[in-house]
Amino acid sequence: MLTRRDFLTASAATASAALARNLFAAPKDSKTPSADLEKLGDVALREAKKRKASYCDIRIVRLRDQRIGLRLSPERGTGKTLAVPSVSEDSSFGFGVRVIVDGAWGFAASPVVTPAEIARITGEAAVIARANASIQPKPVVLAPVKAYRDRWQTPHDKDPFAIPMAEKLDLLRSAAEDVKKNPRVFGGAAGLSLRSEDKYFASSEGSSIQQLILQIYGNLDATAVDREKRHFAQPQL
């Protein structure tokens, strides 16, 4: 039975995912960060200034991971080949704020990305910095850096997360079947690991940077048996 708490948790997760998707959306050829992200970054920078911080930066991050696998192995006594797929996904979305107040660092973070929460968390970071300043042997001094306003993404033709799951599983099945073409191979498997990192960074020194980093890893493995010598090998690619 779905409880009210389960329903609210699921609704909040859905709303958070939609917010993250909209925040990081931008034309593929855009060279500047999302205006909505910059507005959220400004909330932290303004609040830090009110709290007498000499430095502030904020990072808003969405991480997505998808792991897909397909294993082909014989079914005992039937001569048939079983195809066993596996799929798992997880994601996270939130922000972190760093400030320097009275020469000491303070840090705070939250998974709730709203202007009010960003202002509150920035205030918490300032309080922590002031507490740290009481035991700081000497004030933190940052090296000067240039300010950048830019948007960058891993070069790609398609968003791997937008490709239908059936298409990915078909690709893995084809690869595993190729592995099993060798008559000595009785078990083959293929897998894909996808990772997407949406990141936004803004600092009181004037930087505003949005990035999309995509990573895709593939693997193949086969189990071969020498029945006469009773040896087996399991190479991976």
C-alpha positions, 0 to 999 in steps of 0.5 A: 500500500502506498502511504502518504509519506511514500507519495510525498517522497515520490512527488518531491523526487519527481519535482526535483528531477523536473527542476534539474532538467529545466535548470540545466537545459540549454541550446546545444550550441549555447556558449553562456550558462543558463539564466536560471542557474545564474539567478540562483547563483546570485542568491548565494553571492548576495547573501554572502555579501550581506554576511560580510564574506570576503569570498563565496562560491556555489556549485549546483550539481546534478549527477545521473548514473545508468548501468545496463547489462545482458548475460547469455548463458545456457539453460541446463538440460535444455540446450537453450540460451537464456538472456538475462538483462539487468538495469539500474539507475540513480541520480542526485541533485543539490548544491553546496556553498563555500564562504570565507568570513573573518579569514576562515572557511565555512561550508554547507550544502542541501538537496533542496534547490530553491532561492530561499534554501540557497540563502539559508544555507549560505547563512549557515556557511557564514556561521560555520566560517565565523566559528572556525575563525576563532581557532584559525591560526592565520587567515585564508588568503586565496591566489588571484584568478581570472573570472570566466563566463562560459558553457562547455559540454562533452562533444556528442551527437546524442544524449545517451540517456535519451536513447531508448532502453530497448535499443541499448539492450539490443546492442548488448545482446548483439555484442554478447551473441558475437562473443558466443559464436566461438563454440568453446564459449558457453557464456557471454555478457555485455554491459554499459555504464553511463554517467552524466554530470551537470555542474554550475559554478559561480563565485564572488570573483565573477566566474559563472560556468556551466558544464555537462560531462558525459562518460560512457564505458562498455565491457564484454566478457566470455566464459570458455571451457576446455572440457577435456582438460577441465579448465575454464577462462573468463577474459574481459574487454 
